[in-house]
């Protein structure tokens, strides 16, 4: 397989083989043949914004501290915190809290697992190892979630990772995740 200089430039000079993998290419080719407009998940004309919190040194204490959930717990129906941090931990604790309707994306180690924050987890503290995704239109969060769970969406998502031993994905990588935008087509059908 050959890779053009244009592809290397489009991937921001990333040379990891997984960025150019066959499954990712097939998924992107499928999207090229999509009958709807395709735009990027994040970015200036995207569906959402994404960010994560910076790394910080945790001060763990017993159960009288602030409960902190781990990234692996985003798929649990009733997660329970197993660790607690001190209020003196040197980070913005409030910035680590997630909000109802926000999407969480695992971004280190096992990447590409997604979940939507429910009322049960609203305002709970989660580790920095999650990308927080906020839909620009609250009615589209379910669509984005479903797309990232699909074979095409998840394949494209995980081809944007980096790291030789522990895989990582950054919020800016979501600017290169194409997603169909069928809303105009669907609205036309609804109004007919």
C-alpha positions in Angstrom: 0.0 0.0 0.0 1.3 3.4 -0.9 0.6 6.7 0.9 0.6 10.0 -0.8 2.2 13.1 0.6 -1.3 14.7 0.6 -2.5 12.0 3.0 0.5 12.5 5.3 -0.1 16.3 5.3 -3.9 15.8 5.9 -3.0 13.6 8.9 -0.9 16.4 10.3 2.4 14.6 9.6 1.5 11.5 11.6 3.5 8.5 10.6 1.9 5.7 12.6 0.7 2.9 10.4 -2.7 2.7 12.1 -3.6 6.1 10.8 -3.5 4.7 7.3 -4.9 1.2 8.0 -7.0 -0.8 5.6 -10.2 -0.9 7.7 -10.1 2.8 8.2 -9.6 3.4 4.5 -12.6 1.2 3.7 -14.8 3.0 6.3 -13.8 6.4 4.9 -14.4 5.2 1.3 -17.9 4.1 2.4 -18.5 7.6 3.7 -17.4 9.1 0.4 -20.2 7.2 -1.3 -22.7 8.3 1.3 -25.8 10.1 -0.1 -25.6 12.7 2.6 -23.2 15.5 3.2 -20.2 14.4 5.4 -18.7 16.8 7.9 -16.3 16.4 10.8 -17.4 15.4 14.3 -15.6 18.4 15.9 -14.2 21.6 14.6 -15.5 24.8 13.2 -18.3 23.2 11.2 -18.7 20.0 13.3 -21.4 18.5 15.4 -19.7 18.9 18.7 -16.9 20.3 20.9 -14.5 18.1 22.8 -12.0 18.5 25.5 -10.3 16.6 28.3 -8.8 17.7 31.6 -5.0 17.8 32.2 -3.2 15.2 34.2 -2.8 15.7 37.9 -1.4 14.0 40.9 -4.1 12.5 43.0 -4.2 12.5 46.7 -6.1 9.3 47.6 -7.9 9.1 50.9 -10.5 6.9 52.5 -14.2 7.0 51.8 -14.6 10.4 53.4 -13.1 12.1 50.4 -14.5 13.0 46.9 -15.5 10.0 45.0 -13.7 9.7 41.6 -14.8 7.3 38.9 -12.5 5.6 36.5 -12.8 5.6 32.6 -13.5 1.9 32.6 -16.7 2.6 34.6 -18.4 4.6 31.9 -20.1 1.4 30.6 -21.4 0.3 33.9 -25.1 0.7 34.6 -24.7 1.5 38.3 -21.1 2.5 38.8 -19.8 2.9 42.3 -16.6 4.8 43.1 -13.8 2.6 44.4 -11.4 5.5 45.0 -11.7 8.8 46.7 -9.5 11.9 46.4 -8.8 14.7 48.9 -10.3 18.1 48.4 -6.6 19.3 48.6 -5.8 17.5 45.3 -4.0 20.2 43.2 -6.6 20.4 40.3 -9.9 22.0 39.5 -12.2 19.4 41.0 -15.3 21.1 39.5 -13.8 20.8 36.0 -13.6 17.0 36.4 -17.3 16.8 36.9 -19.4 15.5 34.1 -22.8 16.8 33.1 -26.1 15.1 32.0 -26.3 14.7 28.2 -22.5 14.9 27.8 -20.8 12.1 26.0 -17.7 10.4 27.5 -15.0 8.8 25.3 -12.2 6.6 26.6 -9.0 8.1 25.3 -6.1 6.2 26.8 -5.3 2.4 26.8 -8.6 1.0 25.5 -9.8 3.8 23.3 -13.2 4.4 21.6 -15.6 3.3 24.3 -18.4 5.8 24.6 -21.2 6.5 27.0 -23.7 9.3 27.6 -23.9 10.8 31.1 -27.2 10.2 32.7 -28.8 12.0 35.7 -27.3 9.4 38.0 -23.7 10.5 37.1 -24.5 14.2 36.7 -21.9 16.3 38.6 -19.8 13.2 39.5 -16.0 13.4 39.2 -14.3 11.3 36.5 -10.6 10.9 35.8 -8.8 13.1 33.3 -8.5 10.1 30.9 -11.8 10.7 29.3 -12.7 13.1 26.4 -15.8 15.0 27.2 -17.9 15.7 24.1 -20.7 18.3 24.1 -23.1 18.2 21.2 -23.8 21.7 19.7 -27.4 20.5 19.2 -28.7 18.6 22.2 -31.0 16.6 20.0 -28.1 15.2 18.1 -26.2 13.6 21.0 -27.9 10.2 20.4 -27.0 10.3 16.7 -23.4 11.0 17.5 -23.3 8.3 20.1 -24.9 5.7 17.7 -22.5 6.7 15.0 -19.4 6.3 17.2 -20.7 2.8 18.2 -21.2 1.8 14.6 -18.5 -0.3 12.8 -17.7 2.6 10.5 -17.7 5.4 13.1 -15.7 3.3 15.6 -13.2 2.1 13.0 -12.5 5.7 11.9 -12.3 6.9 15.5 -9.7 4.3 16.6 -7.5 4.9 13.5 -6.9 8.4 14.9 -4.9 7.1 17.9 -1.2 7.3 18.6 1.2 5.5 20.9 3.2 2.4 20.5 2.3 0.5 23.7 -0.5 2.5 25.3 -2.9 3.9 22.7 -4.2 7.5 23.1 -6.6 9.8 21.3 -6.8 13.5 21.8 -9.8 15.9 21.4 -8.2 17.5 18.3 -8.2 14.0 16.6 -12.0 14.2 16.6 -11.7 17.0 14.0 -10.6 14.3 11.5 -13.5 11.9 12.3 -16.0 12.3 9.4 -19.7 11.8 10.1 -22.7 11.9 7.8 -25.1 14.8 8.2 -28.5 13.4 7.1 -30.5 16.1 9.0 -31.4 18.1 5.8 -32.6 14.9 4.0 -34.6 13.7 7.0 -36.2 17.1 7.5 -37.3 17.2 3.9 -39.0 13.8 4.3 -40.7 14.9 7.6 -42.1 18.1 6.0 -43.4 16.4 2.8 
